[in-house]
């Protein structure tokens, strides 16, 4: 009976670890896949910032704060560059890491 309980405990531990890895991987892949879609949805597109979008209001606020222009390297400029040219590999790694973290936290909560 003791051997069976030990086996059962190990099975539960390994299944928990497997669920954690699966959810972390799904979170990473999902975040990397969703990032371009989210950029487009808020108005950062390859053709520029979409009028009357959330991105347009961000650009307006940044321009007002900077005296009429959007500063190079600002959040709006970086997001527009990502929307126009795609997300660089380093940024994809950061987005994937954030998604994996969310997946891991979900696995722990489950």
Secondary structure, DSSP 8 states (H G I E B T S, - for coil): -HHHHHHHHHHHHHHHHHHHHHHHHHHHHHHHHHHHHHHHHHTEETTEE-TTSHHHHHHHHHHHHTTSS--TTSHHHHHHHHHHH---HHHHHHHHHHHHHHHHHHHHH-
